[in-house]
Amino acid sequence: MAAVRIRLSRHGRKKKPFYRIVVANSEAPRDGKFLEIVGTYDPLQDPAVINIQQDKVQAWLDKGAQPTETVKSLLAKAATVQAVAE
């Protein structure tokens, strides 16, 4: 059985990235099928804009979803979830 990951999905055009923070099966392609969108990340704005739905992220973490290193740092910057610092 494949693990569920909280990771980034890239959107936008060339040289203008915009990311969705999604919950997806670890075997799914980066921009492929996902289970739920739990936030967005726009690195081009100054400062970078991070929008996270805290209740959804916490629910997925409680179910055992593992955030990637990048998403873990974004959650820490947004100071949303205490359980991430495991």
C-alpha positions, 0 to 999 in steps of 0.5 A: 500500500502506498503512503499518502503525502502532503506535497506541492503541485506546480502550476503557472507558466514557464518562469512564473511558478505557483504551487498548490499544497495537495494531499496525494498518493506517493506514487501519483505524478507531481502534477497528477491525481490528488486527494484534496487541495489544502493550500497554496504557495506563491513564491513570486510575491514579496514576501511569499504568500502561503495560504493553508487550511489548518483544519484540513492539514491537521486532519490529514496529519492525524490520519498519517499523511507525511509532509515532504521536507518543503511542505514541512518548512512551509507549514513551519513558516506559516506556524500552523501545525504543531505536530509537524515538528516530529 
